[in-house]
Amino acid sequence: MKTSLLRSLLFLSFFTYIFSCSSNRDIPKAQNIVFKNVNVISMVDEHILENKSVYIVDRKIVSIDVFENLILPKKTLIIHAEDKFLLPGFSDMHVHTDREEVLALFLANGVTTIRNMWGLPEHVEYREAISNKEILGPNLYTTGPLIDGAIPAWYNSFILDNPADVEQAIKQMKTDGYDFIKVYDRLKSDVYQEIIRVAKEINIPVVGHVPSLVGIDAVLESGQQSIEHFTGYSQFMSEEISSRVIDLTVKNRVWNCPTLIVKKNYENLNELHSSTIIELKYVHSDIKNYWRGYSSFNLEFDYAQKLLKTLNEKGANIVSGTDSGNPYVIAGFS
């Protein structure tokens, strides 16, 4: 895509979101808005609807037609959008964000929905502030704290090592306002199964990794709604991608979020450290210094591409996410 086209796309996506989020004192009083003579990229097919006018009433699209066919009230706000493009906002379904200012980077790139994958109380506060139009940011959904076993992969995880402790912890996370429960690599099987049971009982989705002590088959059959980064599938790398596991994935309608860009970046970190990346100016210096402490290592990028292709061909559920917050996976730009 040419740079000029991309800028036009992102400008209008961002502009539309500004209108949906800004307070009344920031925008005109008109509730009727028309994007006049814009090129519409829809999700229906690959054809661009050229020189159409998009009529919006109370934040809902009511018509896409040539401008002359529209019957408009006098106070309609007309946005002249000739030679520009309008499309639905993007979603990044796997992000990590710990600073309020990062939220605007998503919007500036046309990302209007994010799924935050390591939740803290401030993420619930961000979500409510965005919803109440107190701060500018994308629609935000967040997991609770990362739940792991007694020897966690990350030191600041929420530890659950006894099934007896699960019910209170999971119910408290729902009470605290989190949208999902996130499970991680080192959970014991009995603890994992109790998390699934309680989450079903109180109707909160479980997402996350495939704990190694549980295994991909049990996770696919458990009711866990999404798997991140294809964790659990790599045991099949040495053979043709297992049709049994693919069939289980499709049958149980489990969503996968491949996050291919983070895999690619980790395998090329040594080169990225010395590359000119203009978007780094939007990254806090502490984070850039932290990234430079990593060296390249294998995250099975080639295998992940093949697995994604196979899952897609078989009709499996796929969502797109970047794992932003990891080295050189910059919010919005990624």
C-alpha positions as CSV (number, residue, x, y, z in Angstrom):
1,M,0.0,0.0,0.0
2,K,1.4,3.4,-0.9
3,T,2.2,5.8,1.9
4,S,-0.2,8.4,0.7
5,L,-3.1,5.9,0.7
6,L,-2.1,4.6,4.1
7,R,-2.1,8.1,5.6
8,S,-5.5,8.8,4.1
9,L,-6.9,5.5,5.6
10,L,-5.5,6.2,9.0
11,F,-6.5,9.8,9.1
12,L,-10.1,9.1,8.5
13,S,-10.2,6.1,10.8
14,F,-8.6,8.3,13.6
15,F,-10.9,11.2,12.7
16,T,-14.0,9.0,13.0
17,Y,-13.0,7.7,16.3
18,I,-12.3,11.2,17.6
19,F,-15.9,12.1,16.8
20,S,-17.2,9.0,18.7
21,C,-15.2,9.7,21.8
22,S,-14.9,13.5,22.2
23,S,-17.0,15.3,24.7
24,N,-19.7,17.7,23.6
25,R,-17.6,20.8,24.2
26,D,-14.9,19.5,21.8
27,I,-17.1,18.9,18.7
28,P,-20.0,20.7,17.0
29,K,-23.5,20.0,18.3
30,A,-24.5,18.3,15.1
31,Q,-25.5,14.6,15.6
32,N,-25.8,14.1,11.9
33,I,-22.5,13.7,10.0
34,V,-21.6,13.0,6.4
35,F,-18.3,11.9,5.0
36,K,-18.8,13.3,1.5
37,N,-17.4,11.7,-1.7
38,V,-15.1,9.3,0.2
39,N,-13.8,5.9,-1.0
40,V,-15.2,3.2,1.3
41,I,-13.3,0.0,2.0
42,S,-15.8,-2.4,3.4
43,M,-15.5,-5.9,5.0
44,V,-17.9,-7.4,2.5
45,D,-15.6,-7.9,-0.5
46,E,-12.5,-6.5,-2.2
47,H,-14.1,-3.8,-4.2
48,I,-13.7,-0.2,-3.1
49,L,-16.9,1.9,-3.1
50,E,-15.6,5.0,-4.9
51,N,-17.0,8.5,-4.3
52,K,-19.7,7.5,-1.9
53,S,-21.1,9.6,1.0
54,V,-21.4,7.9,4.4
55,Y,-24.3,9.3,6.4
56,I,-24.1,8.9,10.2
57,V,-26.9,9.6,12.7
58,D,-26.2,9.4,16.4
59,R,-23.0,7.5,15.7
60,K,-24.6,4.9,13.5
61,I,-24.2,4.6,9.7
62,V,-27.6,4.8,8.2
63,S,-26.7,5.2,4.5
64,I,-23.9,4.8,2.0
65,D,-24.9,6.5,-1.2
66,V,-24.0,9.2,-3.7
67,F,-24.3,12.6,-2.0
68,E,-27.1,13.9,-4.2
69,N,-29.4,11.1,-3.0
70,L,-29.1,11.9,0.7
71,I,-31.9,14.0,2.4
72,L,-30.1,15.8,5.1
73,P,-31.2,18.0,8.0
74,K,-29.9,21.6,8.1
75,K,-27.5,21.0,10.9
76,T,-25.7,18.1,9.3
77,L,-21.9,18.3,9.6
78,I,-20.4,17.7,6.2
79,I,-16.8,16.4,6.1
80,H,-15.3,16.8,2.6
81,A,-13.3,13.6,2.1
82,E,-12.5,13.6,-1.6
83,D,-9.5,11.3,-2.5
84,K,-9.5,9.9,1.0
85,F,-10.5,6.4,2.2
86,L,-12.8,5.3,5.0
87,L,-12.7,1.8,6.6
88,P,-13.7,0.1,9.9
89,G,-11.3,0.5,12.8
90,F,-8.6,-2.1,13.2
91,S,-8.4,-4.4,16.3
92,D,-5.3,-5.5,18.0
93,M,-6.3,-8.6,20.0
94,H,-3.1,-9.1,22.0
95,V,-1.4,-6.0,23.5
96,H,0.5,-5.1,26.6
97,T,0.2,-1.4,27.7
98,D,1.2,0.1,31.0
99,R,1.1,3.8,30.1
100,E,-1.9,6.0,29.4
101,E,-0.1,7.9,26.7
102,V,0.4,4.7,24.7
103,L,-3.3,4.5,24.1
104,A,-3.3,7.4,21.6
105,L,-0.7,5.5,19.5
106,F,-3.3,2.9,18.7
107,L,-5.8,5.5,17.6
108,A,-3.2,7.3,15.5
109,N,-2.8,4.1,13.5
110,G,-6.5,3.4,13.2
111,V,-6.7,0.7,15.9
112,T,-9.9,1.3,17.7
113,T,-10.2,-1.9,19.8
114,I,-7.5,-3.6,21.9
115,R,-7.4,-6.7,24.1
116,N,-4.9,-6.1,26.9
117,M,-3.4,-9.4,28.0
118,W,-1.9,-8.8,31.4
119,G,-4.4,-6.9,33.4
120,L,-3.9,-4.7,36.4
121,P,-6.3,-2.3,38.3
122,E,-5.2,0.6,36.1
123,H,-6.4,-1.1,33.0
124,V,-9.9,-1.3,34.4
125,E,-9.6,2.4,35.2
126,Y,-8.4,3.1,31.6
127,R,-11.4,1.2,30.2
128,E,-13.9,3.1,32.3
129,A,-12.2,6.5,31.6
130,I,-12.3,5.8,27.9
131,S,-15.9,4.7,28.1
132,N,-16.8,7.8,30.0
133,K,-14.9,10.0,27.4
134,E,-12.5,11.2,30.1
135,I,-9.4,10.1,28.2
136,L,-8.8,9.3,24.6
137,G,-8.2,5.6,23.7
138,P,-9.4,2.6,21.8
139,N,-12.2,0.3,23.1
140,L,-10.3,-1.6,25.7
141,Y,-10.9,-5.2,27.0
142,T,-8.6,-6.6,29.6
143,T,-7.7,-9.9,31.2
144,G,-7.0,-10.1,34.9
145,P,-3.5,-10.7,36.3
146,L,-1.5,-13.4,34.6
147,I,-2.1,-16.6,36.5
148,D,0.8,-19.1,36.8
149,G,2.1,-21.9,39.0
150,A,4.4,-21.9,42.0
151,I,7.5,-21.3,39.9
152,P,6.1,-18.8,37.5
153,A,7.6,-17.8,34.1
154,W,7.3,-14.1,35.2
155,Y,8.1,-13.2,38.8
156,N,5.1,-10.8,39.2
157,S,2.5,-13.3,38.2
158,F,-0.6,-14.2,40.3
159,I,0.3,-17.6,41.8
160,L,-2.2,-20.3,42.0
161,D,-0.8,-23.7,43.1
162,N,-3.7,-25.2,45.1
163,P,-7.1,-25.9,43.6
164,A,-8.7,-24.9,46.9
165,D,-7.5,-21.3,46.3
166,V,-8.9,-21.0,42.9
167,E,-12.6,-20.2,43.5
168,Q,-12.0,-17.2,45.6
169,A,-9.3,-15.8,43.3
170,I,-11.3,-16.2,40.1
171,K,-14.5,-14.7,41.6
172,Q,-12.5,-11.8,43.0
173,M,-11.1,-11.1,39.5
174,K,-14.6,-10.9,38.1
175,T,-15.7,-8.7,40.9
176,D,-12.7,-6.4,40.2
177,G,-14.0,-5.9,36.7
178,Y,-11.7,-7.9,34.4
179,D,-13.2,-9.2,31.2
180,F,-11.2,-12.4,30.9
181,I,-9.1,-14.8,33.0
182,K,-5.6,-15.5,31.6
183,V,-3.8,-18.8,32.2
184,Y,-0.1,-19.3,31.7
185,D,2.6,-21.9,31.1
186,R,3.3,-23.5,34.5
187,L,-0.1,-24.1,36.0
188,K,-0.7,-27.6,37.4
189,S,-3.4,-29.6,35.7
190,D,-5.7,-29.8,38.7
191,V,-5.4,-26.0,39.2
192,Y,-6.1,-25.4,35.5
193,Q,-9.2,-27.6,35.5
194,E,-10.5,-25.8,38.6
195,I,-10.0,-22.4,36.9
196,I,-12.0,-23.6,34.0
197,R,-14.8,-25.0,36.2
198,V,-15.1,-21.8,38.3
199,A,-14.9,-19.5,35.2
200,K,-17.7,-21.4,33.6
201,E,-19.8,-21.2,36.7
202,I,-19.5,-17.4,37.0
203,N,-19.5,-16.9,33.2
204,I,-16.1,-15.3,32.6
205,P,-14.0,-16.4,29.6
206,V,-10.6,-18.1,30.0
207,V,-7.9,-17.2,27.5
208,G,-4.1,-17.4,27.3
209,H,-1.4,-20.0,27.0
210,V,-1.3,-23.8,27.0
211,P,0.2,-25.0,30.3
212,S,2.8,-27.6,29.6
213,L,1.4,-29.9,32.4
214,V,-2.1,-29.7,30.8
215,G,-1.3,-30.1,27.1
216,I,-2.9,-28.9,23.9
217,D,-5.6,-31.7,23.7
218,A,-7.0,-31.0,27.1
219,V,-7.0,-27.2,26.6
220,L,-8.8,-27.5,23.2
221,E,-11.5,-29.6,24.9
222,S,-11.7,-27.5,28.1
223,G,-13.7,-24.6,26.9
224,Q,-10.7,-22.1,26.9
225,Q,-11.7,-19.6,24.4
226,S,-8.4,-18.5,22.9
227,I,-4.8,-19.6,22.6
228,E,-2.0,-17.1,22.3
229,H,1.1,-17.4,20.1
230,F,0.3,-21.0,19.2
231,T,1.6,-22.2,22.5
232,G,1.1,-26.0,22.8
233,Y,1.2,-26.7,19.1
234,S,5.0,-26.8,18.8
235,Q,5.2,-30.4,19.8
236,F,4.1,-31.2,16.3
237,M,6.9,-29.4,14.6
238,S,8.9,-32.5,13.7
239,E,6.0,-34.0,11.8
240,E,3.3,-32.8,9.4
241,I,0.9,-30.6,11.3
242,S,-1.3,-33.0,13.1
243,S,-4.7,-33.3,11.5
244,R,-6.1,-34.5,14.8
245,V,-5.1,-31.3,16.7
246,I,-6.3,-29.2,13.8
247,D,-9.6,-31.0,13.8
248,L,-9.9,-30.5,17.6
249,T,-9.2,-26.8,17.2
250,V,-11.9,-26.4,14.5
251,K,-14.5,-28.6,16.2
252,N,-14.3,-26.8,19.6
253,R,-14.2,-23.4,17.9
254,V,-11.1,-22.3,19.8
255,W,-9.7,-19.0,18.7
256,N,-6.0,-18.6,18.0
257,C,-4.1,-15.3,18.1
258,P,-0.7,-16.1,16.3
259,T,1.1,-12.8,17.0
260,L,3.5,-13.5,14.1
261,I,5.2,-10.1,14.3
262,V,6.6,-10.7,17.8
263,K,8.0,-14.1,16.7
264,K,9.6,-12.5,13.7
265,N,11.1,-9.7,15.8
266,Y,12.6,-11.9,18.4
267,E,14.4,-13.9,15.7
268,N,15.8,-10.7,14.3
269,L,16.6,-8.7,17.4
270,N,20.3,-8.4,16.7
271,E,19.6,-6.7,13.4
272,L,16.7,-4.6,14.8
273,H,19.0,-3.2,17.6
274,S,21.1,-1.5,14.9
275,S,18.3,-0.6,12.5
276,T,16.8,2.8,12.0
277,I,13.2,2.6,13.2
278,I,11.6,6.0,13.2
279,E,8.7,4.9,15.4
280,L,11.1,4.5,18.3
281,K,10.6,8.2,19.1
282,Y,7.3,7.2,20.5
283,V,8.8,4.7,22.9
284,H,9.9,5.6,26.4
285,S,13.7,5.5,26.9
286,D,13.4,3.0,29.8
287,I,11.6,0.6,27.5
288,K,14.1,1.0,24.7
289,N,16.9,0.3,27.1
290,Y,15.1,-2.8,28.3
291,W,14.7,-4.1,24.7
292,R,18.4,-3.7,24.0
293,G,19.1,-6.2,26.7
294,Y,17.6,-9.0,24.6
295,S,19.4,-11.1,21.9
296,S,17.9,-12.9,19.0
297,F,16.4,-16.3,19.7
298,N,14.1,-18.8,17.9
299,L,10.3,-18.5,18.4
300,E,9.4,-20.9,15.5
301,F,8.3,-18.1,13.2
302,D,8.4,-20.4,10.0
303,Y,6.4,-23.1,11.7
304,A,3.9,-20.6,13.0
305,Q,3.3,-19.3,9.4
306,K,2.7,-22.8,8.2
307,L,0.4,-23.6,11.1
308,L,-1.6,-20.4,10.5
309,K,-2.0,-21.2,6.9
310,T,-3.3,-24.7,7.7
311,L,-5.7,-23.5,10.4
312,N,-7.1,-20.9,8.1
313,E,-7.6,-23.4,5.2
314,K,-9.5,-25.7,7.6
315,G,-11.8,-22.9,8.8
316,A,-10.4,-22.4,12.3
317,N,-11.1,-19.2,14.2
318,I,-8.2,-16.6,13.9
319,V,-7.8,-13.2,15.4
320,S,-5.0,-10.7,14.7
321,G,-2.8,-9.5,17.5
322,T,0.8,-8.1,17.8
323,D,1.9,-8.6,21.4
324,S,2.9,-5.0,21.5
325,G,5.1,-4.0,24.3
326,N,7.7,-6.6,23.3
327,P,10.9,-5.5,21.6
328,Y,10.2,-3.3,18.6
329,V,6.5,-4.3,18.6
330,I,5.4,-0.7,19.0
331,A,1.8,0.1,19.9
332,G,-0.4,0.8,16.8
333,F,2.5,0.8,14.3
334,S,3.0,-2.9,14.8
